[in-house]
């Protein structure tokens, strides 16, 4: 169900570094990495999302511009360090835009605009998410958070 601890440990230093830098709980960052790609830096989804944190190319371009990343190329999203920085930065951004964690996770999966439209139309709970894929994604992230919160290994020391 969840990636092995050895795989999570491979990226633990960078995940913890960027989580601290951008104010995202490290268990959330680990959970999203696990849910998105099981820590596969070479992952590419059918929709075009890339890398460990499955960042869409357009989102990557926006993040690169926002962070002032020089000479950004979409292929940079296959670089684990860059992907982790960008993905955790994007999570931090979403945490400033939404009031509840489930909304952040839904926006990471379905897009900020989509979730904003749901909220504007009266969506009031995680249970009423209209996209089955997003509803399942949010539940998976929450299970992974619980798993990592209860897991005791060096990444969380």
Steps between C-alpha positions, in 0.01 A plus 500: 500500500772749594851527368769330699682702761826468304344682205365777723839528672673558165325836474449575870765770532366701206136447598573618853708794373234628261217427743673716761584770246142530375314423825338175390480218755751238389245221542283675240793524258588133550135401457460693176825357357388150589148546365609672181784275382628276779816716480561425132699793357446369145121475530279657234123474520267459201395864558864613478585554868870442563729370772474410865232758577331470158518865400322610185728685257293823515510493879875440488544803274296717739699376802833556320398856416370563854820369660722678247645171379741581213502310170208275596414214265209257539753215511625650829190346661671160471775627731393378845640801685325752275176300497494477880570871538232594248240255634546598863499869406172441315351326803598801713333730248180293508499508881479881474203477261277246676368468853497123540760235429265292284448805278878535457535134403202523263655808336836326467321223310224676305633855481451814702237646267292184497489477879426873528203452265374210712523710816326792330221262396449393861723195542539479874667170579750248377219247462333719238801528264343440156806339333540139612872505419553811715285368782707178503824698472417711806419186698831340391700804606326506836573128554863558403524793744372273776751233398796740498388673819504164679819378331818533697810529288788738465318729255284632781762536774 
